[in-house]
Amino acid sequence: MTDLDTFRTETRAWLEANCPPEMREPLRGEKDLCWGGRNWTFQSEAQRLWLERMAERGWTVPDWPKDYGGGGLSPEETRVLKSEMARIGARPPLTSFGISMLGPALLKFGTEEQKKHYLPQIARGEIRWCQGYSEPGAGSDLAGLQTKAEDKGDHWLVNGQKVWTSYADQADWIFCLTRTSTESKQGGISFLLFDMETPGVSTKPILLISGSSPFCETFFDDVKVPKSQIVGEVNRGWDVAKYLLGHERGMIAEMGLGGGSGSSATLGSAMKPRDPLLRADIAALDVDALAFAAMSERFVAMWKAGEAHPASASMMKYAGTELNKRRNELVMAAGGSDALDWDSERSKNGKAPRDWLRSKGNSIEGGTSEVQLNIVAKHILGLPGA
Ligand SMILES: Cc1cc2nc3c(=O)[nH]c(=O)nc-3n(C[C@H](O)[C@H](O)[C@H](O)COP(=O)(O)OP(=O)(O)OC[C@H]3O[C@@H](n4cnc5c(N)ncnc54)[C@H](O)[C@@H]3O)c2cc1C
């Protein structure tokens, strides 16, 4: 028996003993995901227990170093843990932008003090983060951002506005791109962290077509941020921002594995419509989904080993989100007019149409599909100035 086999046996036994049965049921909606943070209300005792037990072992972030609240697992062990969790249908114990976006950026660019301070809190689900990148005039052209951070000696004074800030009204802290110099576009940006309860921060929810308000406009009016809360160097925040975007795109690409809602990547086993054309479309999607899952595993392994091409996150983001949009279109097509049912228990409160409408944003969030294709064209196909 290899060490990895032993690890699998022990992990399987531990999960069997510690993952509450309720946490092995498919997610019914976004509320079943645990986001953590100081304002989080657990949906059940099982959800609280599952987070507590996994965090205790560092398994909310299995591949982060133990010193920072992680599990210290190797990439192979992390894969075993994931496959063992998938085997019993275990829900993720914690979902957070701290894990998928800020944490990796702090591991690479943070000071030792910042790592020791923030990372264990992220791993335990104690801080919920939001991402302050986009502005009314700066989305695809992100480096055109105008939110200003002035150096006031012992602190930064932040003024400006962000938009499309997911969960800004529920987040505890924000990682925020600010302009600290106008001399160069990319070279005048700094990456700041601050508490959303700091005086001068306010949010205004934006209502979406799906009926929910997952994001906000976020306003900064003379917000004082301690000097120590900058990540990386002054005016070098673009490096941190781009690195984080790579992780964000990798995370969004996972939509291709089933939309992040606990559903299966393939549809065939769940849906058996009579219409032969629809059946053919479902079969084609299933083949693409299996190919994407294989490609995704390879990409994650290369990414973790630092061997992935810098533009491959864009390739994966494009492929995964387009696949997820197709999947949702097919669910709607197969459901006929019933699929539009919005508010009944039978339709699980309109899960299908809400997921379908939400999936429209997949090819916009984290950089649009057009922008990803430009990056692929330039860096992978070698086309000039795409
Ligand atoms: C669900 C969702 C969640 C989000 N969450 C956050 C968040 O938490 N924090 C945050 O900061 N932002 C967030 N965003 C914002 C997102 O990052 C931006 O919407 C995105 O970067 C596009 O910017 P924009 O909306 O300003 O569109 P624009 O940049 O104005 O683009 C408009 C259109 O022009 C196209 N276009 C622009 N430039 C080019 C080009 N060079 N070549 C070809 N086509 C081009 C685009 O593809 C798009 O179709 C979220 C967005 C969505 C949909």
The ligand as a MOL file (V3000), in Angstrom:
LIG
                    3D

  0  0  0     0  0            999 V3000
M  V30 BEGIN CTAB
M  V30 COUNTS 53 58 0 0 0
M  V30 BEGIN ATOM
M  V30 1 C -22.3830 38.1010 -11.9960 0
M  V30 2 C -21.3220 39.1510 -11.9550 0
M  V30 3 C -20.5820 39.3430 -10.8040 0
M  V30 4 C -19.6000 40.3460 -10.7520 0
M  V30 5 N -18.9130 40.5280 -9.5820 0
M  V30 6 C -17.9880 41.5140 -9.5070 0
M  V30 7 C -17.2970 41.7510 -8.2780 0
M  V30 8 O -17.5550 41.1130 -7.2680 0
M  V30 9 N -16.3990 42.7470 -8.2330 0
M  V30 10 C -16.0940 43.4830 -9.3220 0
M  V30 11 O -15.2230 44.3430 -9.2110 0
M  V30 12 N -16.7320 43.3040 -10.5040 0
M  V30 13 C -17.6730 42.3310 -10.6120 0
M  V30 14 N -18.3440 42.1210 -11.8080 0
M  V30 15 C -18.0860 43.0240 -12.9250 0
M  V30 16 C -17.3560 42.3920 -14.1000 0
M  V30 17 O -16.0090 42.1720 -13.7680 0
M  V30 18 C -17.5140 43.3530 -15.2970 0
M  V30 19 O -18.8920 43.4040 -15.6170 0
M  V30 20 C -16.7310 42.8880 -16.4990 0
M  V30 21 O -15.3580 42.9990 -16.2850 0
M  V30 22 C -17.1130 43.6810 -17.7760 0
M  V30 23 O -17.0240 45.0520 -17.5460 0
M  V30 24 P -18.2600 46.0240 -17.9110 0
M  V30 25 O -19.4980 45.4680 -17.2880 0
M  V30 26 O -17.8540 47.4120 -17.5280 0
M  V30 27 O -18.4340 45.9150 -19.4880 0
M  V30 28 P -17.6010 46.6870 -20.6080 0
M  V30 29 O -16.1570 46.6220 -20.2920 0
M  V30 30 O -18.2120 48.0570 -20.7650 0
M  V30 31 O -17.9220 45.8210 -21.8650 0
M  V30 32 C -19.1280 45.9660 -22.6420 0
M  V30 33 C -19.0450 45.0290 -23.8340 0
M  V30 34 O -17.9270 45.4110 -24.6700 0
M  V30 35 C -17.0710 44.2810 -24.8880 0
M  V30 36 N -15.6620 44.7100 -24.9390 0
M  V30 37 C -15.0520 45.5900 -24.0930 0
M  V30 38 N -13.7600 45.7260 -24.4420 0
M  V30 39 C -13.5380 44.9020 -25.4990 0
M  V30 40 C -12.3960 44.5960 -26.2920 0
M  V30 41 N -11.2080 45.1510 -26.0430 0
M  V30 42 N -12.5360 43.6860 -27.2920 0
M  V30 43 C -13.7570 43.1040 -27.5550 0
M  V30 44 N -14.8780 43.3780 -26.8400 0
M  V30 45 C -14.7690 44.2650 -25.8210 0
M  V30 46 C -17.3060 43.3780 -23.6940 0
M  V30 47 O -16.9660 42.0310 -24.0040 0
M  V30 48 C -18.7890 43.5590 -23.4440 0
M  V30 49 O -19.5460 42.7300 -24.2890 0
M  V30 50 C -19.3390 41.1400 -11.8880 0
M  V30 51 C -20.0940 40.9570 -13.0600 0
M  V30 52 C -21.0830 39.9790 -13.0970 0
M  V30 53 C -21.8830 39.8110 -14.3490 0
M  V30 END ATOM
M  V30 BEGIN BOND
M  V30 1 1 1 2
M  V30 2 1 2 3
M  V30 3 2 2 52
M  V30 4 2 3 4
M  V30 5 1 4 5
M  V30 6 1 4 50
M  V30 7 2 5 6
M  V30 8 1 6 7
M  V30 9 1 6 13
M  V30 10 2 7 8
M  V30 11 1 7 9
M  V30 12 1 9 10
M  V30 13 2 10 11
M  V30 14 1 10 12
M  V30 15 2 12 13
M  V30 16 1 13 14
M  V30 17 1 14 15
M  V30 18 1 14 50
M  V30 19 1 15 16
M  V30 20 1 16 17
M  V30 21 1 16 18
M  V30 22 1 18 19
M  V30 23 1 18 20
M  V30 24 1 20 21
M  V30 25 1 20 22
M  V30 26 1 22 23
M  V30 27 1 23 24
M  V30 28 2 24 25
M  V30 29 1 24 26
M  V30 30 1 24 27
M  V30 31 1 27 28
M  V30 32 2 28 29
M  V30 33 1 28 30
M  V30 34 1 28 31
M  V30 35 1 31 32
M  V30 36 1 32 33
M  V30 37 1 33 34
M  V30 38 1 33 48
M  V30 39 1 34 35
M  V30 40 1 35 36
M  V30 41 1 35 46
M  V30 42 1 36 37
M  V30 43 1 36 45
M  V30 44 2 37 38
M  V30 45 1 38 39
M  V30 46 1 39 40
M  V30 47 2 39 45
M  V30 48 1 40 41
M  V30 49 2 40 42
M  V30 50 1 42 43
M  V30 51 2 43 44
M  V30 52 1 44 45
M  V30 53 1 46 47
M  V30 54 1 46 48
M  V30 55 1 48 49
M  V30 56 2 50 51
M  V30 57 1 51 52
M  V30 58 1 52 53
M  V30 END BOND
M  V30 END CTAB
M  END
